[in-house]
Amino acid sequence: MKTIKTLLAATLLVFSLSSFATEEPKTQKLSMDYALKTYIDAIASGKVKGFAEILDNDVKFTVTRGEKIVNYSRSEMVASLKGSENISQNCVTEHAIVEQSATQAIVKVTMKYDAFSRINYVTMAQTNKGWKITNVSSVFL
């Protein structure tokens, strides 16, 4: 009986420690770096975990396709990325901060494919719930 209790206690300890190890610290989830990394992981590698959390409720996605401009809502973008979950894009992804203040940032995320490039201008804002993406404008070159 003592052996069973010891095994049970050890198993519970291992599971509780491993569940804490996989979670990002709350302060890290609030950072701009976390939001940007989560966004890039989602669009380039299909890693959608945490993607919805980094989006502002009123986020707007705009894609320019030739003469046409197409708008997507938060829910449409989340659903689209869930449809391509764990699918990596065949591209090289780079990012650069265009402008940054204490409360807002604009980041250029470039996805270079063999025949074209997709450039995403990502606007982020510091909110009371951490850094959130408020707008993404995409163009294809």
N, C-alpha and C positions, 0 to 999 in steps of 0.2 A: 504494500500500500504506500509506503514511504517512497519507493522508487517511482510509482505512478505519479505521485504528487510532485516529485522533483522534475520528472519529464514534462509534466503539464506546465509547471512554472517556467521551465527553460523554454518550452515552445512558445508560450505567451510572451515571454521576454523578447525572443527573436522576432516574432511577428510585430510586436509593438515598436521595436527599434527599426525594423525595415520599413514600416509604414511612415515613420518620421523621416527617414533618410531620403525618401522619394519626393517629399514635399519641398517646394521652394520656401525659404523663409519669407514671412509676410512683408518685411521691409524690402526685400529684393523684388517681390511681385509688384511693388508700387513704383519701381524705378523706371526711368526712360529706357535704359539699356535692356531691361527685361522685356518691356513692351516691344521694342524694336526687334530683338532676337526672336521673340515669339511670332511676330508678324512675318519675318523673313523665313523662319522655319516652316510656317504654314504655307506660304505661297510657293516656296522653292522645293520643299521636301515633303509636303503633305502631312506635316506633324501638326495636327489641328488642336491638340490638347492645350487649353488655356487661351485659344484664339478669341473666343467670344468674350472672355474676361477683359481683354485689352482694348476692346472697341467701346467707344462712347455710345450711349443709347441712340443719339441722333447722327451717327456717322454716315457719311455719304461717299459712295464709290462712283467715280466717273471714268468711263473708258472712251477715248477718242478713236474712232475707226474711220479713217478717211475724212469725209465731210460730216459724218454722223457722230453724235455724242450720245452715249448710252449711260443711264444712271441705274445704280443698284442700291438697294437698302441693306441694312445690317443683316436682316434675316436671310435675304437672297444670297449674300456673300458667304455667310456661315454655312448655308445649305450647299452652296456650290463647292466650297472647300471640303465639306464632309463627304461629298460625292467623289472627291479625288484624294481621300485620306490615304496616307502612306505611299503616294505616288510621287516620286522625285522628278522634277523637271530636268530636262537635258540641257542645262545652261550653267553659266558661271554667274554667280550673284555677288554684286559689290554694293556698298552703300557709303554715302558721304553726307555729313551734316551740312546743309546749305545755310541755315540760320538757326540760332538757339538763344533763348533768354531763360530766365528762371521759371517762366510759366508756359512757354510755347517753343516748339521746334519744328523745323521743316527738314525732312530727310529725303535725299534722292536715292532710290533703290533701283539699280540697273540689273536686269536679267539679260545676259548676252547668250543668244542662241546662235547656231551656225549661220542662218540666213537673215536674221533680224535681231533687234533688241527691243525689250519692253522696259520702259522707264516709268517708275511709280514715284510720284511726289507725295510723300506721306506727311501730313500735318498732325502733330501731337500736342496735347495740352495737359498741363498739370491740373488735376482735379482733386476734390477731397477724397477720392478713391484711388489716387495714384495717377500715373501717366496713362492717358487713353488716346487712341487714334480717333481723330475727329473728321478727317477727310483724306481720301486717296484719289489722286488723279493719275490715270495711266495713259501713256501714248506708245505707239509702236513705230519704230524706225527701221 
